[in-house]
Amino acid sequence: MTDKLRQDSQAGSGCVKWEELPVYLNADIIVCGGGSAGAFAAMAAAKEGRDVLLVESEGYLGGSAVGALVMPYMTVRVPGEPRCSYLHRELDRRIQEYHKEKHIPNSSDPVIHGILLEQMCQESGVKILFHAKVCGVDRQEGSIRAIAVACKDGIRKIAGKIFIDGTGDGSLAVLAGAGYEAGHPKTGVNQPMSLRYIIDGVDKAPLGEFLDSLGDPDNARSGKAGGGLFGCVVARKDSALKPIFRQAVEKGDLDEQSMAYWTMFEIPGRGDAVAFNNPEFFDLTDACDPLQLTELMMRGRAFIYRELMFYKKYFPGFTNAYISNISLVPGIRESRRIHTKYELTAADVLGQRKFEGCISQCNYPVDVHGGERLFQDDLPEGNPEKPWYEIPYDCLVSADLDNLLVAGRCIGADFVAQSSIRIQICCHSMGEAAGTAAAICLEESKLPGELNGAEVSGRMKQRGADFL
Ligand SMILES: Cc1cc2nc3c(=O)[nH]c(=O)nc-3n(C[C@H](O)[C@H](O)[C@H](O)COP(=O)(O)OP(=O)(O)OC[C@H]3O[C@@H](n4cnc5c(N)ncnc54)[C@H](O)[C@@H]3O)c2cc1C
C-alpha cells in the first residue's frame, strides 16, 4: 500500500472534477469507516477470501470505542452469553489475554482495543487507508461505482463492486442519495452528544474508601468486591454523590449540567486512572452540523477542565490528578438512520421479535438519553424462554442503492430501537454480517437485496458466531 501511495500523486485539487480523476485504488469490497461495525465488516469479508479496502477518515481503527473513549462494551444480556459474532469473541479473547488478572469483563483500555483491532484486520488481509474521508459518490443507475475521498493532497477516487457504510452517520449512503431518518419522530432531535475523558494520577485508595463510606454501592463504590471503582449521578435517580455535586453547583464550582449525567469508572490495566462518560450536552445533538461539533469540542474541554478542578476540591485522591485523554472525536449516540429493506421498530425490540435470517440477538434495554426520560431503560419483555429480540439481515440492505450495505448505529431502525441496537457488540455483529454478505454476493453474482438473510447468518455460524 505505501509504495502504491508514493507512486501515485495525481490527486485532484479544488479545480479538478473528481469524476474525471484516474482511479487511485480499487477493491472488490470497499468499507467506509473503520469503527465497531466497519472494521468487523472488513475483516469478515477478507476472511471469506475477498479483496477488501477499509477507508477511514481518522488515523486509527475502532471509531467511537477508541477515539471517543467509549467503554465498556455492553453485553447483549441474553442468557448463555456472549451470543456474539465470531470476530467479537476473538477480539474479546485478545483483550482479556492482554489484561490478564487486571481484567474487567467486557472492558478494555481503548488504546489497546484499537491496536488489537488493527492487528486482527492486518492478519485477515484487509487493506487499510487512513486519513481519507469519503466526501463524494459516483452513482450510476442506482449503483455506486466509485467514491471520492478527501486526502491531505486533494481528492482521490476509489472504485469497488460492493460498498459498506460503516461511518456511523450513514455518510456514504447519504452522499449517494439514500433516504434516511434522524432523531425523535416527533421533534427530530437526536440523542445528546458527549465528550468523554480520562484522568490519571488518582490515588484510588482514599477515593474508594470515600465512595464506600457513602453507603450507596449502586452509585458509589470502590470496586473491592469486583467490577471496578464506580460513581454515578444522573438526573432521574437519587445518588449519595448528588449532595456533593449540588453543593459545588451552589458555590459556583460546577455547572448544573454536570449533574444531569455523570459516571466514573475504572479502566483495566490503568492503575491510577479513572474514565468518565461525560460531559453530555442536551443542547448539542446534531452530529452532522459542523458548528455544533465545534461547540461540542470547545465547550466539552472547558467542562472537563472545570470538572477536574471540582474533583480536586471535593474528592479525596485527586491532589496529583491530571487529564490524560480527551476524546479525539465527538461521542455520537445517534445521527442518521438509513432507509433499508426492513426498519427495526420499538415494537420489535420491546416485543422480542424473532426473524428468520437474524444477524444479531440482543436484550439490551432501550437507552434514550435526554428530555424528561433521561435514561428510559425500558426492558424488553415477552418470551421468557427466549428473552431477546433479533436484528434481521434486511436492516442492513440499502433500500435505495443496489450495491450498498450499511452496518453499525446508522442501520434501518426507528429512534427507540436504535437506542438499544447501537451497543458495540451488536455493531460488531452487524459489521460481520455486512462483510459476510458482501463476500457471498460476489461469490454468487448477486446483489445484497437478493440474498436470503438465513444464508448470511448460516455462514456466520459456520465460522463460529453463536446465535441460537
Ligand atoms: C457517549 C457514548 C457512550 C456510549 N456508551 C456505550 C457503552 O458503554 N457500551 C457500548 O457498547 N456502547 C456504547 N455506546 C454506543 C457505541 O459506542 C456506538 O454506538 C458504536 O461504537 C457505534 O459503532 P459504529 O461502527 O456504528 O460507529 P463508530 O464506531 O463511530 O465508527 C464510525 C467510523 O467511521 C469513520 N468515519 C465517519 N465518517 C467517515 C467518512 N466520511 N469517511 C471515512 N470514515 C468515516 C469514523 O472516523 C469512525 O472510525 C456509547 C456511545 C456514545 C457516543
The ligand as a Tripos MOL2 file, in Angstrom:
@<TRIPOS>MOLECULE
LIG
   53    58     1     0     0
SMALL
NO_CHARGES

@<TRIPOS>ATOM
      1 C1        -21.0120    8.7730   24.8380 C.3       1 LIG1
      2 C2        -21.3280    7.3910   24.3770 C.ar      1 LIG1
      3 C3        -21.3820    6.3660   25.2960 C.ar      1 LIG1
      4 C4        -21.6500    5.0580   24.8840 C.ar      1 LIG1
      5 N1        -21.5870    4.0520   25.7860 N.ar      1 LIG1
      6 C5        -21.5440    2.7790   25.3480 C.ar      1 LIG1
      7 C6        -21.1690    1.7310   26.2210 C.ar      1 LIG1
      8 O1        -20.8960    1.9530   27.4050 O.2       1 LIG1
      9 N2        -21.1130    0.4630   25.7150 N.ar      1 LIG1
     10 C7        -21.3970    0.1820   24.3980 C.ar      1 LIG1
     11 O2        -21.3070   -0.9770   23.9940 O.2       1 LIG1
     12 N3        -21.7680    1.1670   23.5570 N.ar      1 LIG1
     13 C8        -21.8100    2.4520   23.9890 C.ar      1 LIG1
     14 N4        -22.0940    3.4690   23.1230 N.ar      1 LIG1
     15 C9        -22.5170    3.1500   21.7350 C.3       1 LIG1
     16 C10       -21.4110    2.6590   20.8240 C.3       1 LIG1
     17 O3        -20.1380    3.0560   21.2670 O.3       1 LIG1
     18 C11       -21.6210    3.1700   19.3920 C.3       1 LIG1
     19 O4        -22.9610    3.1250   19.0260 O.3       1 LIG1
     20 C12       -20.8230    2.2910   18.4200 C.3       1 LIG1
     21 O5        -19.4500    2.3430   18.7830 O.3       1 LIG1
     22 C13       -21.0330    2.7600   17.0080 C.3       1 LIG1
     23 O6        -20.2420    1.9770   16.1430 O.3       1 LIG1
     24 P1        -20.2030    2.3230   14.5900 P.3       1 LIG1
     25 O7        -19.2180    1.4050   13.9810 O.co2     1 LIG1
     26 O8        -21.5750    2.4030   14.0530 O.co2     1 LIG1
     27 O9        -19.6290    3.8320   14.5430 O.3       1 LIG1
     28 P2        -18.1950    4.3280   15.0170 P.3       1 LIG1
     29 O10       -17.5690    3.4190   15.9770 O.co2     1 LIG1
     30 O11       -18.3730    5.7470   15.4270 O.co2     1 LIG1
     31 O12       -17.3350    4.2440   13.6810 O.3       1 LIG1
     32 C14       -17.5340    5.0810   12.5770 C.3       1 LIG1
     33 C15       -16.1930    5.2210   11.8720 C.3       1 LIG1
     34 O13       -16.3780    5.8420   10.6190 O.3       1 LIG1
     35 C16       -15.4020    6.8530   10.4420 C.3       1 LIG1
     36 N5        -15.9820    7.8270    9.5140 N.ar      1 LIG1
     37 C17       -17.0180    8.6690    9.7460 C.ar      1 LIG1
     38 N6        -17.2920    9.3850    8.6460 N.ar      1 LIG1
     39 C18       -16.4190    8.9700    7.6900 C.ar      1 LIG1
     40 C19       -16.2090    9.3440    6.3360 C.ar      1 LIG1
     41 N7        -16.9470   10.2690    5.7410 N.pl3     1 LIG1
     42 N8        -15.2060    8.7280    5.6570 N.ar      1 LIG1
     43 C20       -14.4470    7.7570    6.2530 C.ar      1 LIG1
     44 N9        -14.6110    7.3830    7.5370 N.ar      1 LIG1
     45 C21       -15.5890    7.9780    8.2380 C.ar      1 LIG1
     46 C22       -15.1710    7.3730   11.8390 C.3       1 LIG1
     47 O14       -13.9360    8.0440   11.9540 O.3       1 LIG1
     48 C23       -15.2280    6.0910   12.6590 C.3       1 LIG1
     49 O15       -13.9830    5.4520   12.7210 O.3       1 LIG1
     50 C24       -21.8850    4.8000   23.5070 C.ar      1 LIG1
     51 C25       -21.8400    5.8320   22.5780 C.ar      1 LIG1
     52 C26       -21.5550    7.1100   23.0000 C.ar      1 LIG1
     53 C27       -21.4440    8.1940   21.9870 C.3       1 LIG1
@<TRIPOS>BOND
     1     1     2 1
     2     2     3 ar
     3     2    52 ar
     4     3     4 ar
     5     4     5 ar
     6     4    50 ar
     7     5     6 ar
     8     6     7 ar
     9     6    13 1
    10     7     8 2
    11     7     9 ar
    12     9    10 ar
    13    10    11 2
    14    10    12 ar
    15    12    13 ar
    16    13    14 ar
    17    14    15 1
    18    14    50 ar
    19    15    16 1
    20    16    17 1
    21    16    18 1
    22    18    19 1
    23    18    20 1
    24    20    21 1
    25    20    22 1
    26    22    23 1
    27    23    24 1
    28    24    25 2
    29    24    26 1
    30    24    27 1
    31    27    28 1
    32    28    29 2
    33    28    30 1
    34    28    31 1
    35    31    32 1
    36    32    33 1
    37    33    34 1
    38    33    48 1
    39    34    35 1
    40    35    36 1
    41    35    46 1
    42    36    37 ar
    43    36    45 ar
    44    37    38 ar
    45    38    39 ar
    46    39    40 ar
    47    39    45 ar
    48    40    41 1
    49    40    42 ar
    50    42    43 ar
    51    43    44 ar
    52    44    45 ar
    53    46    47 1
    54    46    48 1
    55    48    49 1
    56    50    51 ar
    57    51    52 ar
    58    52    53 1
@<TRIPOS>SUBSTRUCTURE
     1 LIG1         1 GROUP 0 **** ****
